[in-house]
Amino acid sequence: MRKGLLILFALCLVAVGCTKGKKMDGEVAASTRVMLKVGGKTVYTADDFRSQDSVQGTAFRSGNDDMTSYMSVSLNAWPSAVGQSLQADLGWKHDGAAETRPGVSFSVQKIEGDLVWLWSSSDKIGAVIRTLQ
């Protein structure tokens, strides 16, 4: 009996460990504004900043007028369904430093109105983008 309980406990621990990191960051999930969070650090948020997307609808940008703060998300396809897997090239400027991260694998977590929530469990990157179409 005791051995069976230990095995059951070990299986529960393995199941919990396998799902760790797959769930979208809570701050990203709760956001109702454009944002980018990389490795647990929010590197961009926008309220009244300018947003744009490309004619093809796969490049999303947001930034202030002088571009001292911005984010750019270029996707390989239009985000159209929850669970969809996408590849993206990211760019952002935070604390005066411009950074890029090419080839990030995202999963579409949520779509509500013109907002789309993206999460990369492997890179711990979350993005909320606004589609303008």
C-alpha positions as CSV (number, residue, x, y, z in Angstrom):
1,M,0.0,0.0,0.0
2,R,2.8,2.4,1.0
3,K,4.7,1.7,-2.2
4,G,1.6,2.4,-4.3
5,L,1.1,5.8,-2.6
6,L,4.7,6.7,-3.3
7,I,4.4,5.8,-6.9
8,L,1.2,7.8,-7.2
9,F,2.9,10.8,-5.5
10,A,5.8,10.5,-7.9
11,L,3.5,10.4,-10.9
12,C,1.7,13.5,-9.7
13,L,5.0,15.4,-9.3
14,V,6.0,14.4,-12.9
15,A,2.6,15.6,-14.2
16,V,3.0,19.0,-12.5
17,G,6.6,19.4,-13.7
18,C,5.6,18.7,-17.3
19,T,3.0,21.5,-17.3
20,K,5.3,24.1,-15.6
21,G,6.1,27.0,-18.0
22,K,3.4,26.0,-20.5
23,K,0.9,28.3,-18.9
24,M,0.9,32.0,-20.0
25,D,2.3,34.5,-17.6
26,G,-0.4,35.9,-15.4
27,E,0.4,39.6,-16.1
28,V,0.3,39.0,-19.8
29,A,-3.0,37.0,-19.6
30,A,-4.7,39.8,-17.6
31,S,-3.4,42.6,-19.8
32,T,-6.0,44.6,-21.8
33,R,-3.3,46.7,-23.5
34,V,-0.5,46.2,-25.9
35,M,2.6,44.8,-24.1
36,L,5.7,42.7,-24.4
37,K,7.2,40.7,-21.5
38,V,10.5,38.9,-21.9
39,G,12.0,36.5,-19.3
40,G,9.7,37.8,-16.6
41,K,10.5,41.5,-17.3
42,T,7.9,43.8,-18.9
43,V,9.9,45.6,-21.6
44,Y,7.0,47.4,-23.3
45,T,3.5,48.5,-22.4
46,A,1.3,51.0,-24.3
47,D,-1.9,52.9,-23.5
48,D,-2.0,55.9,-25.9
49,F,0.9,55.0,-28.1
50,R,0.6,54.7,-31.8
51,S,-0.1,51.2,-33.2
52,Q,0.1,49.9,-36.8
53,D,0.0,46.7,-38.6
54,S,1.1,45.8,-42.1
55,V,-1.1,45.5,-45.2
56,Q,-0.5,41.7,-45.0
57,G,-1.5,41.8,-41.4
58,T,1.5,40.0,-40.0
59,A,3.8,42.8,-38.8
60,F,2.6,44.6,-35.7
61,R,4.2,47.7,-34.2
62,S,3.5,50.1,-31.3
63,G,5.6,53.0,-30.1
64,N,5.6,56.6,-28.9
65,D,6.0,59.5,-31.4
66,D,9.8,59.7,-31.1
67,M,10.3,55.9,-31.0
68,T,12.2,56.0,-27.7
69,S,9.9,53.2,-26.6
70,Y,8.5,50.6,-29.1
71,M,7.8,47.0,-29.8
72,S,7.6,45.1,-33.1
73,V,6.2,41.6,-33.7
74,S,6.6,40.2,-37.2
75,L,4.6,36.9,-37.5
76,N,4.8,34.3,-40.2
77,A,1.0,34.1,-40.5
78,W,-2.1,35.9,-39.4
79,P,-3.1,35.0,-35.8
80,S,-6.6,33.5,-36.4
81,A,-7.3,30.8,-33.9
82,V,-6.6,29.9,-30.3
83,G,-3.9,27.2,-30.2
84,Q,-2.4,28.3,-33.5
85,S,1.4,28.0,-33.6
86,L,3.3,30.9,-35.1
87,Q,6.9,32.0,-35.6
88,A,7.9,35.7,-34.9
89,D,10.8,38.1,-35.1
90,L,10.6,40.5,-32.2
91,G,12.1,44.0,-31.7
92,W,11.8,46.4,-28.8
93,K,13.4,49.4,-27.2
94,H,13.5,49.5,-23.4
95,D,15.6,51.7,-21.1
96,G,17.3,53.2,-24.1
97,A,18.5,49.9,-25.5
98,A,17.1,48.4,-28.7
99,E,16.9,44.6,-28.7
100,T,15.8,41.9,-31.2
101,R,14.9,38.3,-30.8
102,P,14.4,36.4,-34.1
103,G,12.6,33.1,-34.5
104,V,10.4,32.9,-31.4
105,S,7.8,30.2,-31.4
106,F,4.5,31.5,-30.1
107,S,1.1,29.9,-29.4
108,V,-2.0,32.0,-29.7
109,Q,-3.6,31.9,-26.3
110,K,-6.6,34.2,-26.6
111,I,-8.3,36.5,-29.2
112,E,-10.8,39.1,-28.0
113,G,-11.9,41.9,-30.3
114,D,-8.8,43.4,-31.8
115,L,-6.4,42.1,-29.2
116,V,-4.4,38.8,-29.5
117,W,-2.4,37.2,-26.7
118,L,0.7,35.3,-27.7
119,W,2.9,33.1,-25.4
120,S,6.2,31.3,-25.9
121,S,6.6,28.7,-23.2
122,S,10.1,27.8,-24.3
123,D,11.4,31.4,-24.3
124,K,9.1,32.7,-21.5
125,I,8.0,35.6,-23.8
126,G,4.4,37.0,-23.8
127,A,3.0,39.6,-26.2
128,V,-0.4,41.3,-26.5
129,I,-0.8,42.8,-30.0
130,R,-3.6,44.9,-31.4
131,T,-4.8,44.1,-34.9
132,L,-6.2,47.0,-36.8
133,Q,-8.0,45.2,-39.6
